[in-house]
Amino acid sequence: MGGVASELVGASRERQSRKRKQFHTVELKVRMDCDGCELKVRNTLARMRGVESVEINRKQQKVTVKGFVEAQRVLRRAQSTGKRVELWPYVPYTNLYVAPPVYDKRAPPGHVRRVDAQIVAPAAGQEEHLATLFSDDNPNACSLM
C-alpha cells in the first residue's frame, strides 16, 4: 500500500514541477494567393495545442498566432502546409535612430525590413591610425585643418 501512495505523490509533484508555457504572439509571413491557401493555413495553425487565435491578413501576407505556443513550433507547422513561410521580417518605421532602415519594396506601408545591427570593433592598429590622422604632429595630416 505504501508504494502506491508514494507513486501518486511523486506523479503529482512531476505535474507541478513542469513549467507552464508563456503566452506568445507569433507573426509569420506566409505566401498565400487564394481563399483555399488562407483556409489551409488557418486550419493547420488553429488545430495546434495552445493556440488561442489565428488572424490572417492576406493583403500583407501576414499571419498572427496568439496563444501558449513556441515560435519555432508554429513556424514548422506552417511550413508543413507547403507554403513559403518565414518569421515576420518587418518592423514599424517610427524612430529613425533605433535601427538603420533597410528599404524593401515588398514591405507594407510604414514598415522596413528588420536588420540586426552588428557592431564591428576596429582593429587596434587602425584605431591608432585614425587617432593620429588629424594630429598637429603629423606633417601629412589633412590640409584643411
DSSP file with accessible surface (Angstrom, degrees, kcal/mol):
  #  RESIDUE AA STRUCTURE BP1 BP2  ACC     N-H-->O    O-->H-N    N-H-->O    O-->H-N    TCO  KAPPA ALPHA  PHI   PSI    X-CA   Y-CA   Z-CA
    1    1 A M     >        0   0  205      0, 0.0     4,-1.7     0, 0.0     3,-0.2   0.000 360.0 360.0 360.0 -39.6    0.0    0.0    0.0
    2    2 A G  H  >  +     0   0   60      1,-0.2     4,-2.0     2,-0.2     5,-0.2   0.837 360.0  56.0 -62.9 -32.6    2.8    2.4    0.9
    3    3 A G  H  > S+     0   0   41      2,-0.2     4,-1.7     1,-0.2    -1,-0.2   0.892 106.0  49.4 -68.5 -37.6    4.3    2.0   -2.6
    4    4 A V  H  > S+     0   0   88     -3,-0.2     4,-2.0     2,-0.2    -2,-0.2   0.921 110.9  49.5 -68.5 -41.8    1.1    3.0   -4.4
    5    5 A A  H  X S+     0   0   54     -4,-1.7     4,-2.2     1,-0.2    -2,-0.2   0.914 110.3  50.1 -65.1 -40.4    0.7    6.2   -2.3
    6    6 A S  H  X S+     0   0   74     -4,-2.0     4,-2.4     1,-0.2    -1,-0.2   0.863 108.8  52.9 -68.4 -32.4    4.3    7.3   -2.8
    7    7 A E  H  X S+     0   0  144     -4,-1.7     4,-2.3     2,-0.2    -1,-0.2   0.905 109.1  49.4 -66.5 -39.6    3.8    6.8   -6.6
    8    8 A L  H  X S+     0   0  119     -4,-2.0     4,-1.9     2,-0.2    -2,-0.2   0.910 112.1  47.6 -65.7 -41.2    0.7    9.0   -6.6
    9    9 A V  H  X S+     0   0   68     -4,-2.2     4,-1.8     1,-0.2    -2,-0.2   0.926 112.2  50.1 -66.2 -41.4    2.5   11.7   -4.6
   10   10 A G  H  X S+     0   0   27     -4,-2.4     4,-1.8     1,-0.2    -2,-0.2   0.896 109.4  51.4 -63.7 -38.8    5.5   11.5   -6.9
   11   11 A A  H  X S+     0   0   34     -4,-2.3     4,-1.7     1,-0.2    -1,-0.2   0.896 108.7  50.5 -66.6 -38.5    3.3   11.8  -10.0
   12   12 A S  H  X S+     0   0   44     -4,-1.9     4,-1.7     1,-0.2    -1,-0.2   0.867 108.5  52.7 -69.5 -33.6    1.6   14.9   -8.7
   13   13 A R  H  X S+     0   0  164     -4,-1.8     4,-2.1     1,-0.2    -1,-0.2   0.882 106.2  54.1 -67.1 -37.3    4.9   16.6   -8.0
   14   14 A E  H  X S+     0   0  134     -4,-1.8     4,-1.1     1,-0.2    -2,-0.2   0.908 107.8  49.8 -62.4 -41.4    6.0   15.9  -11.6
   15   15 A R  H  < S+     0   0  163     -4,-1.7     3,-0.3     1,-0.2    -1,-0.2   0.896 112.9  46.6 -64.6 -39.1    2.9   17.7  -12.9
   16   16 A Q  H  < S+     0   0  158     -4,-1.7    -1,-0.2     1,-0.2    -2,-0.2   0.841 108.8  54.9 -72.8 -31.9    3.5   20.7  -10.6
   17   17 A S  H  < S+     0   0   88     -4,-2.1    -1,-0.2    -5,-0.1    -2,-0.2   0.701  83.4 102.0 -77.8 -17.9    7.2   20.9  -11.5
   18   18 A R  S  < S-     0   0  176     -4,-1.1     2,-0.2    -3,-0.3    -3,-0.0  -0.461  79.3-118.4 -65.7 134.3    6.6   21.1  -15.2
   19   19 A K        -     0   0  200     -2,-0.2     2,-0.3     1,-0.1    -1,-0.1  -0.529  21.5-126.0 -76.0 142.1    6.9   24.7  -16.5
   20   20 A R        -     0   0  205     -2,-0.2     2,-0.1     1,-0.1    -1,-0.1  -0.652  27.8-112.2 -85.3 139.6    3.9   26.3  -18.0
   21   21 A K        -     0   0   91     -2,-0.3     2,-0.2    47,-0.1    -1,-0.1  -0.428  31.9-121.6 -70.4 147.1    4.3   27.8  -21.4
   22   22 A Q        -     0   0  141     -2,-0.1     2,-0.4     1,-0.1    47,-0.2  -0.538  28.0 -98.5 -88.6 156.7    4.1   31.5  -21.7
   23   23 A F        -     0   0  103     -2,-0.2     2,-0.3    45,-0.2    45,-0.2  -0.577  50.4-179.9 -75.5 126.6    1.6   33.4  -23.8
   24   24 A H  E     -A   67   0A  79     43,-3.2    43,-2.1    -2,-0.4     2,-0.5  -0.929  28.6-144.5-127.6 155.5    3.3   34.5  -27.1
   25   25 A T  E     -A   66   0A  76     -2,-0.3     2,-0.5    41,-0.2    41,-0.2  -0.987  22.2-167.5-117.2 117.2    2.3   36.3  -30.2
   26   26 A V  E     -A   65   0A   8     39,-3.1    39,-3.0    -2,-0.5     2,-0.5  -0.925   2.7-162.4-110.5 125.7    4.0   34.9  -33.3
   27   27 A E  E     -A   64   0A  73     -2,-0.5    61,-2.4    37,-0.2     2,-0.3  -0.929  12.1-178.3-110.4 131.1    3.9   36.8  -36.5
   28   28 A L  E     -AB  63  87A   0     35,-2.9    35,-2.6    -2,-0.5     2,-0.6  -0.910  27.1-136.5-125.7 152.6    4.7   35.0  -39.8
   29   29 A K  E     +AB  62  86A  31     57,-3.4    57,-1.6    -2,-0.3     2,-0.4  -0.955  32.7 178.6-106.3 115.6    5.0   36.0  -43.4
   30   30 A V  E     - B   0  85A   0     31,-1.6     2,-0.8    -2,-0.6    55,-0.2  -0.976  31.4-124.7-124.0 129.6    3.2   33.3  -45.4
   31   31 A R        +     0   0  123     53,-2.1     2,-0.4    -2,-0.4    53,-0.2  -0.614  42.0 166.8 -75.1 109.3    2.8   33.3  -49.2
   32   32 A M        +     0   0    3     -2,-0.8     3,-0.1    26,-0.2    29,-0.1  -0.997  17.8 171.1-129.2 132.3   -1.0   33.0  -49.8
   33   33 A D        +     0   0  105     -2,-0.4     2,-0.2     1,-0.1    -1,-0.1   0.686  62.3  18.2-110.0 -28.6   -2.7   33.6  -53.1
   34   34 A C  S  > S-     0   0   60      1,-0.1     4,-1.9     0, 0.0     5,-0.1  -0.803  82.4 -92.5-139.6 178.5   -6.3   32.5  -52.7
   35   35 A D  H  > S+     0   0  115     -2,-0.2     4,-2.6     1,-0.2     5,-0.2   0.850 121.3  57.4 -64.6 -34.2   -9.1   31.6  -50.2
   36   36 A G  H  > S+     0   0   46      2,-0.2     4,-2.4     1,-0.2    -1,-0.2   0.906 106.3  48.4 -64.7 -41.3   -8.0   28.0  -50.3
   37   37 A C  H  > S+     0   0   15      2,-0.2     4,-2.3     1,-0.2     5,-0.2   0.927 112.7  48.8 -62.8 -45.1   -4.5   28.8  -49.2
   38   38 A E  H  X S+     0   0   41     -4,-1.9     4,-2.7     1,-0.2    -2,-0.2   0.926 112.1  48.0 -62.0 -44.1   -5.7   31.0  -46.4
   39   39 A L  H  X S+     0   0  100     -4,-2.6     4,-2.8     1,-0.2     5,-0.3   0.905 110.4  52.0 -65.0 -39.9   -8.1   28.3  -45.2
   40   40 A K  H  X S+     0   0  106     -4,-2.4     4,-2.1     2,-0.2    -1,-0.2   0.933 113.4  43.5 -63.0 -45.1   -5.5   25.6  -45.3
   41   41 A V  H  X S+     0   0    0     -4,-2.3     4,-2.4     2,-0.2     5,-0.3   0.931 114.3  50.5 -66.6 -43.8   -3.0   27.8  -43.2
   42   42 A R  H  X S+     0   0   80     -4,-2.7     4,-2.5    -5,-0.2    -2,-0.2   0.940 112.9  45.2 -61.5 -46.3   -5.8   28.9  -40.7
   43   43 A N  H  X S+     0   0   63     -4,-2.8     4,-1.4     1,-0.2    -1,-0.2   0.905 112.5  51.1 -66.1 -40.5   -7.0   25.3  -40.1
   44   44 A T  H  < S+     0   0   25     -4,-2.1     4,-0.2    -5,-0.3    -1,-0.2   0.927 116.8  39.3 -63.5 -44.2   -3.5   23.9  -39.7
   45   45 A L  H >< S+     0   0    0     -4,-2.4     3,-1.2     1,-0.2    -2,-0.2   0.850 111.1  57.4 -77.0 -33.5   -2.5   26.5  -37.2
   46   46 A A  H 3< S+     0   0   53     -4,-2.5    -1,-0.2    -5,-0.3    -2,-0.2   0.788 100.4  59.3 -68.1 -25.6   -5.8   26.6  -35.3
   47   47 A R  T 3< S+     0   0  185     -4,-1.4    -1,-0.2    -5,-0.2    -2,-0.2   0.550  81.3 110.3 -79.8  -8.5   -5.5   22.9  -34.6
   48   48 A M  S X  S-     0   0    8     -3,-1.2     3,-1.3    -4,-0.2     2,-0.3  -0.417  80.5-105.1 -67.1 145.5   -2.3   23.3  -32.7
   49   49 A R  T 3  S+     0   0  220      1,-0.2    -1,-0.1    -2,-0.1     3,-0.1  -0.509 104.0  20.7 -71.4 130.6   -2.4   22.7  -29.0
   50   50 A G  T 3  S+     0   0   29      1,-0.3    18,-2.4    -2,-0.3     2,-0.4   0.306  84.8 136.0  96.4  -7.4   -2.3   26.0  -27.1
   51   51 A V  E <   +C   67   0A  25     -3,-1.3    -1,-0.3    16,-0.2    16,-0.3  -0.597  27.0 179.0 -78.8 126.7   -3.4   28.3  -29.9
   52   52 A E  E     -     0   0A 123     14,-2.9     2,-0.3    -2,-0.4    15,-0.2   0.846  65.2  -3.6 -91.5 -44.1   -5.9   30.9  -28.8
   53   53 A S  E     -C   66   0A  42     13,-2.0    13,-2.6     2,-0.0     2,-0.4  -0.996  50.4-154.0-152.1 153.3   -6.4   32.8  -32.1
   54   54 A V  E     -C   65   0A  18     -2,-0.3     2,-0.4    11,-0.2    11,-0.2  -0.993  15.0-173.0-128.9 120.3   -5.2   32.9  -35.7
   55   55 A E  E     -C   64   0A  98      9,-2.9     9,-3.1    -2,-0.4     2,-0.4  -0.958   4.2-165.8-115.7 134.1   -5.5   36.2  -37.6
   56   56 A I  E     -C   63   0A  28     -2,-0.4     2,-0.6     7,-0.2     7,-0.2  -0.975  14.2-173.1-125.2 129.9   -4.7   36.4  -41.3
   57   57 A N  E  >> -C   62   0A  71      5,-3.0     5,-2.4    -2,-0.4     4,-0.9  -0.920   6.8-175.8-116.4  98.5   -4.1   39.5  -43.4
   58   58 A R  T  45S+     0   0   85     -2,-0.6   -26,-0.2     3,-0.2    -1,-0.1   0.819  78.4  61.4 -70.4 -28.3   -3.8   38.2  -46.9
   59   59 A K  T  45S+     0   0  196      1,-0.2    -1,-0.2     2,-0.1    -2,-0.0   0.929 117.6  30.1 -64.3 -42.2   -3.0   41.6  -48.4
   60   60 A Q  T  45S-     0   0   61     -3,-0.2    -1,-0.2     2,-0.1    -2,-0.2   0.523 107.1-127.3 -89.0  -8.1    0.1   41.8  -46.3
   61   61 A Q  T  <5 +     0   0   43     -4,-0.9   -31,-1.6     1,-0.2     2,-0.4   0.911  59.9 147.9  58.5  47.0    0.6   38.0  -46.3
   62   62 A K  E   < -AC  29  57A  35     -5,-2.4    -5,-3.0   -33,-0.2     2,-0.4  -0.933  33.5-167.9-119.0 133.6    0.8   38.2  -42.6
   63   63 A V  E     -AC  28  56A   0    -35,-2.6   -35,-2.9    -2,-0.4     2,-0.5  -0.984   4.3-164.3-120.5 127.9   -0.4   35.5  -40.1
   64   64 A T  E     -AC  27  55A  17     -9,-3.1    -9,-2.9    -2,-0.4     2,-0.5  -0.960   4.5-170.6-115.5 121.4   -0.6   36.3  -36.4
   65   65 A V  E     -AC  26  54A   0    -39,-3.0   -39,-3.1    -2,-0.5     2,-0.4  -0.950   2.8-170.4-113.4 125.9   -0.9   33.4  -34.0
   66   66 A K  E     +AC  25  53A  68    -13,-2.6   -14,-2.9    -2,-0.5   -13,-2.0  -0.947  36.5  72.6-117.6 136.6   -1.7   34.1  -30.3
   67   67 A G  E    S-AC  24  51A   0    -43,-2.1   -43,-3.2    -2,-0.4     2,-1.6  -0.961  90.9 -45.4 157.3-170.5   -1.5   31.5  -27.6
   68   68 A F  S    S+     0   0   66    -18,-2.4     2,-0.3    -2,-0.3   -45,-0.2  -0.557  91.1 118.1 -91.2  69.7    0.7   29.3  -25.4
   69   69 A V        -     0   0    1     -2,-1.6     2,-0.3   -47,-0.2    -2,-0.1  -0.891  63.6-115.6-133.9 162.9    2.9   28.2  -28.2
   70   70 A E     >  -     0   0   96     -2,-0.3     4,-2.0     1,-0.1     5,-0.2  -0.794  23.3-128.2-100.8 145.9    6.6   28.5  -29.2
   71   71 A A  H  > S+     0   0   38     -2,-0.3     4,-2.5     1,-0.2     5,-0.2   0.885 106.8  51.8 -62.0 -40.8    7.6   30.4  -32.3
   72   72 A Q  H  > S+     0   0  106      1,-0.2     4,-2.5     2,-0.2    -1,-0.2   0.874 108.8  50.3 -68.0 -36.3    9.7   27.5  -33.8
   73   73 A R  H  > S+     0   0   79      2,-0.2     4,-2.3     1,-0.2    -1,-0.2   0.909 111.9  48.0 -67.3 -39.5    6.8   25.0  -33.5
   74   74 A V  H  X S+     0   0    0     -4,-2.0     4,-2.5     2,-0.2    -2,-0.2   0.923 111.5  51.2 -65.3 -41.7    4.4   27.4  -35.2
   75   75 A L  H  X S+     0   0   22     -4,-2.5     4,-2.2     1,-0.2    -2,-0.2   0.937 111.4  46.6 -61.4 -46.4    6.9   28.0  -37.9
   76   76 A R  H  X S+     0   0  149     -4,-2.5     4,-1.3     1,-0.2    -1,-0.2   0.906 112.3  50.4 -63.8 -39.7    7.4   24.3  -38.5
   77   77 A R  H  < S+     0   0   91     -4,-2.3     4,-0.3     1,-0.2     3,-0.3   0.912 110.7  49.0 -66.8 -38.6    3.6   23.6  -38.5
   78   78 A A  H ><>S+     0   0    0     -4,-2.5     3,-1.4     1,-0.2     5,-0.6   0.883 108.1  54.4 -68.2 -35.6    3.1   26.4  -41.0
   79   79 A Q  H ><5S+     0   0   94     -4,-2.2     3,-1.8     1,-0.3    -1,-0.2   0.787  94.3  70.1 -67.7 -24.2    5.8   25.1  -43.3
   80   80 A S  T 3<5S+     0   0   84     -4,-1.3    -1,-0.3     1,-0.3    -2,-0.2   0.668  85.7  68.5 -68.7 -12.6    4.1   21.7  -43.3
   81   81 A T  T < 5S-     0   0    8     -3,-1.4    -1,-0.3    -4,-0.3    -2,-0.2   0.618 113.5-115.8 -77.8 -12.9    1.3   23.3  -45.4
   82   82 A G  T < 5S+     0   0   69     -3,-1.8     2,-0.2     1,-0.3    -3,-0.1   0.503  74.0 126.9  90.9   5.3    3.8   23.6  -48.3
   83   83 A K  S   <S-     0   0   55     -5,-0.6     2,-0.6   -46,-0.1    -1,-0.3  -0.561  72.2 -98.4 -91.7 159.3    3.7   27.4  -48.4
   84   84 A R        +     0   0  195    -53,-0.2   -53,-2.1    -2,-0.2     2,-0.4  -0.681  54.0 179.3 -76.3 122.5    6.8   29.7  -48.2
   85   85 A V  E     +B   30   0A  18     -2,-0.6     2,-0.3   -55,-0.2   -55,-0.2  -0.967  14.9 156.8-132.7 139.3    7.0   30.7  -44.6
   86   86 A E  E     -B   29   0A  78    -57,-1.6   -57,-3.4    -2,-0.4     2,-0.0  -0.972  49.3 -86.6-150.2 159.4    9.3   32.9  -42.6
   87   87 A L  E     -B   28   0A  74     -2,-0.3   -59,-0.3   -59,-0.2   -61,-0.0  -0.384  67.6 -79.7 -63.3 150.0    9.1   34.9  -39.3
   88   88 A W        -     0   0    6    -61,-2.4    -1,-0.2     1,-0.2   -61,-0.1  -0.317  48.0-166.5 -59.0 114.7    7.7   38.4  -39.9
   89   89 A P        +     0   0   12      0, 0.0    25,-3.9     0, 0.0     2,-0.3   0.394  53.8  85.9 -89.5   5.1   10.7   40.3  -41.2
   90   90 A Y  E     -D  113   0B   6     23,-0.3    23,-0.2    21,-0.0    21,-0.0  -0.798  50.4-168.4-113.6 150.4    9.4   43.9  -40.9
   91   91 A V  E     -D  112   0B  48     21,-2.6    21,-2.3    -2,-0.3     2,-0.0  -0.943  39.3 -91.4-127.4 151.8    9.3   46.4  -38.1
   92   92 A P  E     -D  111   0B  81      0, 0.0     2,-1.3     0, 0.0     3,-0.4  -0.360  32.5-131.4 -63.1 141.2    7.4   49.7  -38.0
   93   93 A Y        +     0   0  105     17,-3.0     3,-0.1     1,-0.2    18,-0.1  -0.665  65.7 120.3 -95.1  79.2    9.3   52.6  -39.3
   94   94 A T        +     0   0  126     -2,-1.3     2,-0.6     1,-0.3    -1,-0.2   0.766  65.2  41.7-111.4 -38.9    8.7   55.1  -36.5
   95   95 A N    >>  -     0   0   79     -3,-0.4     3,-0.8     1,-0.1     4,-0.7  -0.942  56.9-164.6-120.9 117.2   12.0   56.0  -35.0
   96   96 A L  T 34 S+     0   0   95     -2,-0.6    -1,-0.1     1,-0.2    -3,-0.0   0.733  87.6  56.6 -68.7 -23.2   14.9   56.7  -37.3
   97   97 A Y  T 34 S+     0   0  207      1,-0.1    -1,-0.2     3,-0.1    -2,-0.0   0.590  92.4  67.7 -91.0 -10.2   17.5   56.4  -34.5
   98   98 A V  T <4 S-     0   0  113     -3,-0.8    -1,-0.1     1,-0.3    -2,-0.1   0.956 116.8  -6.4 -75.3 -51.9   16.7   52.9  -33.2
   99   99 A A  S  < S-     0   0   45     -4,-0.7    -1,-0.3    17,-0.0    17,-0.1  -0.996  78.9-100.8-143.6 147.1   17.9   50.9  -36.3
  100  100 A P        -     0   0   86      0, 0.0     2,-0.1     0, 0.0    15,-0.1  -0.499  46.4-116.3 -68.8 131.8   19.0   51.9  -39.7
  101  101 A P        -     0   0   61      0, 0.0     2,-0.5     0, 0.0    13,-0.1  -0.454  22.6-156.5 -71.8 142.9   16.2   51.5  -42.2
  102  102 A V        -     0   0   51     11,-0.4    11,-1.7    -2,-0.1     2,-0.2  -0.981  19.3-128.5-120.0 117.5   16.6   48.9  -44.9
  103  103 A Y        +     0   0  198     -2,-0.5     2,-0.3     9,-0.2     9,-0.1  -0.425  31.2 171.8 -69.0 135.0   14.5   49.6  -48.0
  104  104 A D    >   -     0   0   24      7,-0.2     3,-1.7    -2,-0.2     7,-0.1  -0.928  25.5-153.4-143.8 117.1   12.4   46.7  -49.2
  105  105 A K  T 3  S+     0   0  160     -2,-0.3    -1,-0.1     1,-0.3    -2,-0.0   0.717  96.6  56.1 -68.3 -16.0    9.8   47.3  -51.9
  106  106 A R  T 3  S+     0   0  169     -3,-0.0    -1,-0.3     2,-0.0    -3,-0.0   0.500  82.3 112.2 -90.5  -4.2    7.7   44.4  -50.7
  107  107 A A  S <  S-     0   0   20     -3,-1.7     3,-0.1     1,-0.1     4,-0.1  -0.404  76.2-107.9 -69.1 142.9    7.4   45.8  -47.2
  108  108 A P    >   -     0   0   14      0, 0.0     3,-1.7     0, 0.0    -1,-0.1  -0.277  53.2 -74.5 -63.1 159.5    3.9   47.0  -46.1
  109  109 A P  T 3  S+     0   0  122      0, 0.0     3,-0.1     0, 0.0     0, 0.0  -0.294 121.4  19.5 -58.2 135.7    3.4   50.8  -45.9
  110  110 A G  T 3  S+     0   0   56      1,-0.3   -17,-3.0    -3,-0.1     2,-0.3   0.587 107.7 101.1  81.8  11.1    5.1   52.3  -42.8
  111  111 A H  E <   -D   92   0B  48     -3,-1.7     2,-0.3   -19,-0.3    -1,-0.3  -0.913  48.3-166.4-127.3 154.5    7.4   49.3  -42.3
  112  112 A V  E     -D   91   0B  23    -21,-2.3   -21,-2.6    -2,-0.3     2,-0.2  -0.917  39.1 -86.8-131.4 161.0   11.1   48.5  -43.1
  113  113 A R  E     -D   90   0B  68    -11,-1.7   -11,-0.4    -2,-0.3     2,-0.3  -0.450  46.1-114.2 -70.5 137.0   13.0   45.2  -43.1
  114  114 A R        -     0   0  121    -25,-3.9     2,-0.4    -2,-0.2    -1,-0.1  -0.547  35.8-176.9 -73.2 130.7   14.4   44.2  -39.7
  115  115 A V        -     0   0   64     -2,-0.3     2,-0.6   -15,-0.1    -3,-0.0  -0.994  24.4-133.6-130.7 125.7   18.1   44.1  -39.6
  116  116 A D        -     0   0  129     -2,-0.4     2,-0.2   -17,-0.1   -17,-0.0  -0.687  30.8-124.0 -78.5 120.9   20.1   43.0  -36.6
  117  117 A A        -     0   0   83     -2,-0.6     2,-0.5     1,-0.0    -1,-0.1  -0.456  22.7-160.0 -69.7 132.3   22.8   45.6  -36.1
  118  118 A Q        -     0   0  169     -2,-0.2     2,-0.6     2,-0.0    -1,-0.0  -0.967   4.5-152.3-116.1 119.1   26.3   44.2  -36.0
  119  119 A I        -     0   0  166     -2,-0.5     2,-0.6     2,-0.0    -2,-0.0  -0.807   8.2-160.2 -94.2 122.9   28.9   46.3  -34.3
  120  120 A V        -     0   0  125     -2,-0.6    -2,-0.0     0, 0.0     0, 0.0  -0.908  10.6-141.3-106.4 120.0   32.3   45.7  -35.7
  121  121 A A        -     0   0   85     -2,-0.6     3,-0.1     1,-0.1     2,-0.0  -0.632  23.7-117.6 -79.4 134.6   35.2   46.9  -33.4
  122  122 A P        -     0   0   63      0, 0.0    -1,-0.1     0, 0.0     5,-0.0  -0.371  34.1 -99.3 -70.1 152.8   38.1   48.4  -35.3
  123  123 A A     >  -     0   0   64      1,-0.1     4,-2.2    -2,-0.0     5,-0.2  -0.293  32.6-111.7 -67.6 156.1   41.5   46.7  -35.1
  124  124 A A  H  > S+     0   0   86      1,-0.2     4,-1.7     2,-0.2     5,-0.2   0.901 116.9  48.5 -60.3 -42.4   44.0   48.1  -32.6
  125  125 A G  H  > S+     0   0   55      1,-0.2     4,-2.0     2,-0.2    -1,-0.2   0.891 110.5  51.2 -65.4 -38.2   46.3   49.4  -35.4
  126  126 A Q  H  > S+     0   0  109      2,-0.2     4,-2.3     1,-0.2    -2,-0.2   0.895 106.6  54.2 -68.7 -37.1   43.5   51.0  -37.3
  127  127 A E  H  X S+     0   0  122     -4,-2.2     4,-1.8     1,-0.2    -1,-0.2   0.916 109.2  47.8 -64.0 -41.9   42.3   52.8  -34.2
  128  128 A E  H  X S+     0   0  139     -4,-1.7     4,-1.7     1,-0.2    -1,-0.2   0.910 110.0  52.9 -65.3 -40.9   45.7   54.3  -33.6
  129  129 A H  H  X S+     0   0  114     -4,-2.0     4,-0.7     1,-0.2    -2,-0.2   0.910 109.1  49.2 -61.0 -42.3   46.0   55.4  -37.2
  130  130 A L  H  < S+     0   0   94     -4,-2.3     4,-0.5     1,-0.2     3,-0.4   0.858 108.1  54.5 -67.0 -33.3   42.6   57.2  -37.0
  131  131 A A  H  < S+     0   0   79     -4,-1.8     3,-0.3     1,-0.2    -1,-0.2   0.854 113.8  40.1 -69.6 -33.9   43.7   59.0  -33.8
  132  132 A T  H >< S+     0   0   62     -4,-1.7     3,-1.2     1,-0.2    -1,-0.2   0.473  90.3  92.4 -94.0  -0.3   46.8   60.4  -35.4
  133  133 A L  T 3< S+     0   0   61     -4,-0.7     9,-0.6    -3,-0.4    -1,-0.2   0.900  98.8  28.2 -62.3 -40.6   45.2   61.2  -38.8
  134  134 A F  T 3  S+     0   0  106     -4,-0.5    -1,-0.3    -3,-0.3     2,-0.2   0.002  91.9 134.6-110.9  28.3   44.3   64.8  -37.9
  135  135 A S    X   -     0   0   36     -3,-1.2     3,-0.7     1,-0.1     6,-0.2  -0.485  59.6-133.7 -78.2 148.9   47.1   65.4  -35.4
  136  136 A D  T 3  S+     0   0  151      1,-0.2    -1,-0.1    -2,-0.2     5,-0.1   0.755 106.9  60.0 -70.8 -22.9   49.1   68.6  -35.4
  137  137 A D  T 3  S+     0   0  148      3,-0.0    -1,-0.2     2,-0.0     3,-0.1   0.665  85.9  88.4 -78.2 -16.6   52.3   66.5  -35.1
  138  138 A N    X   -     0   0   48     -3,-0.7     3,-1.4     1,-0.2    -1,-0.0  -0.730  60.6-163.7 -87.3 114.4   51.6   64.7  -38.3
  139  139 A P  T 3  S+     0   0  120      0, 0.0    -1,-0.2     0, 0.0    -2,-0.0   0.754  90.8  54.3 -70.1 -19.9   53.1   66.5  -41.3
  140  140 A N  T 3  S+     0   0  145     -3,-0.1     3,-0.1     2,-0.0    -2,-0.0   0.163  84.8 127.3 -97.7  20.8   50.9   64.5  -43.7
  141  141 A A  S <  S-     0   0   30     -3,-1.4    -7,-0.2    -6,-0.2    -8,-0.1  -0.105  75.6 -62.6 -70.5 174.0   47.7   65.4  -41.9
  142  142 A C    >   -     0   0   51     -9,-0.6     3,-0.8     1,-0.1    -1,-0.2  -0.284  40.6-142.2 -60.1 135.1   44.7   66.9  -43.6
  143  143 A S  T 3  S+     0   0  119      1,-0.2    -1,-0.1    -3,-0.1    -2,-0.1   0.625  93.1  72.1 -78.1 -12.2   45.5   70.3  -45.1
  144  144 A L  T 3         0   0  159      1,-0.0    -1,-0.2     0, 0.0    -2,-0.1   0.770 360.0 360.0 -73.0 -25.3   42.0   71.7  -44.2
  145  145 A M    <         0   0  153     -3,-0.8    -4,-0.0     0, 0.0    -2,-0.0   0.094 360.0 360.0 -80.5 360.0   43.0   71.8  -40.5
